[in-house]
């Protein structure tokens, strides 16, 4: 099938959006000590340079997906990228901790508007199954490259140019992307009148997600239980509101009647629990146990990032050939083997090549490859008007699971380390702690593989005729992958 005009430009814009958002999740971490010294952060407040962004990003993702459906992809891409870029510029120019934290919060909100749009761009533009799989593979590969490049770029910039360039570095990409989006992306005609935005649903979901993510971040300290209970209560009220009270709900819960959407989100939650904390876990392991500098740890993670890129690029063809169910189960199983290898081979005197490089490349390849078939499944069969919703839900689940996984992994590592400290030396105790965290990651990936094999439907590759979709339920746009129940 001949590519349609403009598909290449759309793919570039979608990849640019996901690259800057995912790059930001890893590039700032290595600059934290320099930021603390430069702006006079207290040790307790320094973590909020990361947390302010994470809370805003996770809390507003559902709203970002809904706004994409309601106001159009081009408008929301331009708005999200503009907010994200301006906030990064302000963060780089910040003269006080307060200014930096405000900029990071705005940046998280901009990222929440932008991230669902990058996925919606692809699912609405690439309707032929094989090309959609290739586009999603490229999108995932660029995201993997951003995650892998963040620690390296952050370390180099912090060491040679100063911490402010950690924020400045992606500003030119944002400016070019905003200008290009205004000229390349079409204004899609809307059918009918614009619906009313579910303001109460947006408030409940955002407050609930912020409460849960905040509680997870505080899990190693006092004062986490009340935010957790409050967040869960608000999310429960949100679900009732969506089901019974809202005339035009923020999340049409009927979308989860699609087996592909429900199972895809369950699998990506398990994958996020086990995988998304791995860059930080490996960085801490190399620095705490083997004495690496932040820059050395970033460079040591680079081969894992290369394997992630290779896995993402290979995933599209295998997803079409094997089907999303078999491809997801295979890739998650490969990831589980890699994490189990690191857990088995870790040691205070272990070789980097044997204990980190080889098993790290195995889990990097498998886990990064798994995102493509999961994304295909979780966005298949969804009416075009709800592509932003499906993307917002998927990214919300992914981001929330990553935050929970990071907090749980670090808490587990700290608890096991404390248990072994009296019986062994400090380095050996740390090894036991990180080994426990890597075992937990392997278990999560194995569980994701099992759920994928049992619960995910097989998706056929031939295009199918669109049905008459209900409200957020069955029916596929022309050329989408079909949900074979």
N, C-alpha and C positions, 0 to 999 in steps of 0.2 A: 504494500500500500504506500502511495507517494506521500511524503510528509507535507502537511499543510503549511502555507506561508506563515511565517512568524513563530513557528514552534521552537526554533532554536533560540530566539530572543527570550521567549517565555521561560525556557529551561534555564538560561543564564540568569535571569532575574530571580527565579525561584531558588537557584543554587546560591546566589549572592546573599539572599535573605537568610537562608538557613546557615550559611557559613558564618556570617557575623554574629548571629545569635548564639550558635554553639561554641564558636571561638571564645566568646565572652565568658562562658561558663568555666573555662580552664585557664585563660590567659592571666586573669587577675590574681589567682591563688598564689603564684610564685612571687608576686610583687607586694604582698601584704606586709612583710617586715619593712620594706622601704617606704611604703605608704604610712605606716605607723610612725616611723622616724620623721618623715617629711611634714606630716600634718599634726603630730602630737596626739594620736589616738591612744586611749587607754587600752590595756590588754583585753578587757572585757568587751569594749566597744568595737574593736578591730574586726571581729567576725561579722559585724553587720555590714561591712563593705560587700560581703558575699550574700548575707542573709536578706538585706533590703532588696536586692535584685531578685533573689530566688522567690521570696514571698510575693512580690508584685507579679512576677512572671507566672507562678503557679496559680495565684488567685484569680487572675483575669483572663486565663486562656479560654475558658468556656464563653465568656463574654466576647472575646476576640473572634472566636469562630462564628458566633451568632451575628455579630456586626458585619462580618464578611458576607454572610448570606443576605443580610438586610440592606446594606448600603453599597455593595458591589466590591469586586476584588481590587479594581484599580484604585478606588478611593482609599480603601483600607491599607493597601500596600504602600501607597504614598504617605498616608498618615502615620502608619506604624514605623516605616523606615525613617521618616523625618524626625519623629519623636526620639527614636533610638539613637540616631546620629547626633542630633543636637544635645541630647543628654550625655553622650560620650564626650563631646567637645567640652561641655560644662564640667564634667567630672575631671577631665584633664587639666582644666584651668582652676579647679577648686582651691580655695585658700584656707578652708577650715573643714573639720570633720563633718559639720552639719551640712555644708554645701555639697560635699561629696555624697553623703547618704541620701539627700534629696534627689540629686542627679541619678544615683543608682536606682532609686525607686521609680522615677520617671522612665528610666531606661528599661526596667523590667516590664512596666506597663506597655511601652512601645514594642518590646519583644513579644508580649502576649498578643498584641494586635497583629504583628507581622508573621509569626510562625504558622498559624493556621492558614493564612493566605498563601504561603509558599506551597503548601500541599494542595490547596484548592486549585491553584493555578495549573498544577500538573494533572489532577484528576478531571478537570473540565476541559483541558486542551488536548490531552493525549487520550482519546477514546478507544483507539484500537489496542487490544490487549497486549500484544507483544511490544509495541512502542511505549505503551504506558509502563510496562514492567522495566524497560530499558531506561526510561526517564526517571522512574522512582529509584532505580539502581544508581544512576548518576547522582541524584539528589542525596541519597543515603551516603554515597561515597564522599561527596563534598562535605557533608556533615561530619563524617568520620575523619576527614582530613583536618577540619577545623578543630575537632576535639584533640587530635594528636599534635597538631601544630601549636596549640595554645601554650602548653608549658615551655616549649622550646622558644617560641617567639617572645613570650613573656620574660623568660630568663635572659635572653639576649638583649632585649630592649631595656630591661631594668638595670642590667649590668653596664651597658655601654651608653645608653641615652637617658636613663632616668625613668622612674615609674610613671610619669605623666604620659609617656609615649605608649604605654600599654592601652590607654584610652584613645589616644590620637590616631593610632595605626589604622583603624578601620573607618575613620571619618571619610576619607576620599571614596572608599567603596560605597558608602551610604549616599554621598552626594551624587555620584554617577548613577546609582541605581534609581534614585528618586527622579532624576531628569529623564532617564531612559523609560521608566514606567509611565511617566506622563505622556510620552510620545508613542510608545510601543503597544501598551496594553489597551484593548478596546473598552469602550463604555458599553457594557451589555445592557440591552433593552430589558426593562422589567415588565412582567405581565401582571396587570392588576395594580391595585393600590398598595402602598407600603404598609406593612403590618406594624402593630404597636410593639415597642420593645418591652420585654418583661423586666421592668426595673426591679421589682421585688425579688424575682428569681435571681437577677444578677447580684443583688446585694447579699442574699442568703448564700448563694454558691461561693461568692468571693470571700465573704467573712468566714464561712465554714472551712474552705480550703486553707485560708490563711491560718485559722486556729489550729488545724491538724498539722500543717507543715511547721508552724512555730513550735508546737508541742514536741514534734519529732526532733527539731533542732535543739530543744532544751532538755532532751531526754536524759542527758548525763548530769543534769543539775536539778535543783529544786524548782518547783513552780511550773511543772509541765502538765500536771494532771488536769487542772482546771481548764486551760486552753484546749486540751484534747477533748474533754467531755463537752465543752461548749461548741467546739468545731463539729463534733459528731452530731450533736443535737441540731445545730443549724443545717447541716447537710441532710438530716432526716426530715426536717421541716421543708427544706428545699424540694426533696423528692415528693412529699405529699402535695406541695404547692404545684409542682409540675404535673402531677397526675390528676388532681381534683380541682384546683382553684384557678389556675392560669388559663385565660382564653387563648393566648398565643404564647405557649411556654418557651422559655429560653432553650431547654433541651426537650425535644419531642421524644418521650421515653419509648415510643413505639419503634424507634430506630434499633433498639436492642432486641426486637423480635427477629431481626436478621441474625441468623446463627453466625455468619461470618463476622459481623460487627462485634457481637458479644464475645465470641471466642477469641477474636483478635485482640480485644482489649484486655481480656484475662491473661493471655499469653504475654503481651507486652508489659503488663504489670509485673509478672514473675521475672521476665527478662530484665526489666529495669531494676528490680530489687537486687539481682545478682551481679549485673554488669556495670551500671552507670557509676558506681563508686570506685571501679577498678583503677582509673587513672590516679586518684588521690591515694588509694590504698597502696598501690605499687610505689608511688612517689614517697609516701611515708615509710614504707618498708625499706626502700633503698637508702633513704636519708638516716632513719633511726638505727637500722641494723648494720648497714654497710658503710655509713658515713659519707654518702654522696652529698654534694652541694645541690641546691635547687636546679641549677643549670645542668649539672651532670645527670640528675634524676630525669629531667625533661628530655635530654638527649637519649638516655637509656630507654625511655618509653617510645621513642621515635620508630623503631622497627615494629613495635606493636601497632602503631598507627599506620605504617605501610601495609601490614597484614590486614588491618581493618579496611583500608582503601581497596585492597585487592579483593577482599570478601564482598564488599558492597558492589564492586564492578562485576563480579562473577554471579551475583545473586539473581539478576534479572533473567538471564538465560536459563538457569536451573529452575527458577520459579515457574517459568512457562513450561519447561520440559517435564518437571516432576509434579507440578501442581503445588499450590500454596501450602497444603497440609503437610505433604511429605518433605518439601523443602524446609519449612519452618522446623519440623521435628528433627531433621538431619542437622541443620545449622545449630540449633540449640544444644543438641547432643555433642557436637564438636566443641562448642563453648564450654560445656560441662567438663569434658575431658581436659581441656586446657587449664581450667581452674583447679581441677583435681591434681594435675601435674605440678602446678606451682605449690599447692599445699603439701604434696609429697616430697618435693625437692628443696623446699626453703630451708635455710640454715645460716647461722652466723658466719660460717666459712664456706658456704656454697658458692660455686662458680656462677657468675652472672649469666653466662651463655646457657648453662644447663638448667639453672633454677628459675630464670626469668625470661630470657630471650626466646628460647624454643617453645616452652608452654605458653608464654605470653602471645606469641604469634599465632598459636593454635586457637586460643580463646578469642583473640582479636579478629581473626578471620571468621570464625563461626558466629560470634555474636553480632558483628557488624553486618554479616550477610543475612542474618535472620530478620533484620528490620524491614528489608524489602518485601518478602512475601507476607509478613504480618501487616504491613501498610496496605498492600494490595487487598488483603482479605478484609481489613477493618474499614475500607472505603468502597468496597464493591457492593453493588446493588442499591446504593443510596441515591435517591432522587437528586438531580443536579442542584436544586434549590437548597439542599441540605448538605452539600459538600463541605462547607465551612464548619457546620455543626460536627460532622464526622471527624474532620481534621482537628477541631478544637477538643473534642472528647479524647481522641487518641493522644494528642500532645499533653493534655492535662493528666491522663493516666500515666503517661511516660514520665513526666516531670515529677509528679507526686511520688511515684514509686522510686525514682532516683533519690529524692530527698529522704524518704524512709529508709531505703537501702543504705545510704551513706551514714545516717545516724545510727542505724542498727549495727552496721559492720564495725564502725569505730567504737561503739559502746561494747560490743562483743570482744573486740581485740583488747580493749582496755581492761575488761573484767578478767579475761583469761590471763593476760599479762600479770595483773595484780595477784592472781592465784598462784602463779608459778614463781613469782619474784623471790619468795623466801626459800624455795628449794633449788633454784638455779641462779646463774649470773644474770645481770640485766639484759644482755644481748640475747641469751637463750630464752628468757621470759618473753621478750618482745617477739621472738620467732614463733613461740607457741601462740601468742595472741594473734599475730597476722595469719598464721596457719589456720586457726579457727575461723577467721573471717573469710579466707579463701575457700575453706570447706563449705561454709554457708553459701557462698556464691555458686559453687558447683552444684549444691543441692537445689538452689533456685533454678538454675539453668536446666537441670535434669527434670525438675517438675514442669518447667515450661515445655520441654520436649514431649513429655507424656501427655500434657493437656492438649498440645497441638495435634498429636497423633490420634487422640481419642475424640476431641471435641470440634476441631476445625473442619469445615466442609471442604470437599474438593472443588476447586473452581475451574471450570472449563475455559479453554482459551478462545473458542470461536465466539464472535460477536453474537449477541442475541437481541431480539426485538424488545423494545421497551414495553413494559406492562403499564397498567394504570395504577400508580403507587398510591397507597393510602397515606395517612398523615405520619410521615417518618417511618414507614414500614417497607412493604415489599415494592418491587418494581425497579428496573434498572434503566439508566439512560442508554441510548443506542451505543453499541460497541463496548459495553462494560463487560467485565468478567461475570459469569453467572454463578449464583449460589446454588449448588446442587445439593439439595437437602435429601 
